[in-house]
Amino acid sequence: MRNNRVARRLVGVAAAAMISVGVAAPAGFAQYGEELPTTSMLPAPGSPAANRAALKKCIAKAQTKFGDNRVKKKAAIRKCRKKFR
């Protein structure tokens, strides 16, 4: 029993070390002169891509909120389409 506990502890420490190295790696690249991109990859507000993304998010929210009630779900999706198209 004790050996199993020690093995799990070692695996946990190794996993934590791997995660910390993976998280610290991007910060390490920035200090050597390579700038990390500061612009986000999100579409500009009001653009067709932003409206499409907002529509998908709204429809997904309506489906999870009114999953069992078909009438309310269809009404919510209709509202989403009217709002984001």
Secondary structure, 3 states (H helix, E strand, C coil): CHHHHHHHHHHHHHHHHHHHHHHHHHHHHHCCCCCCCCCCCCCCCCCHHHHHHHHHHHHHHHHHHCCCCHHHHHHHHHHHHHHHC
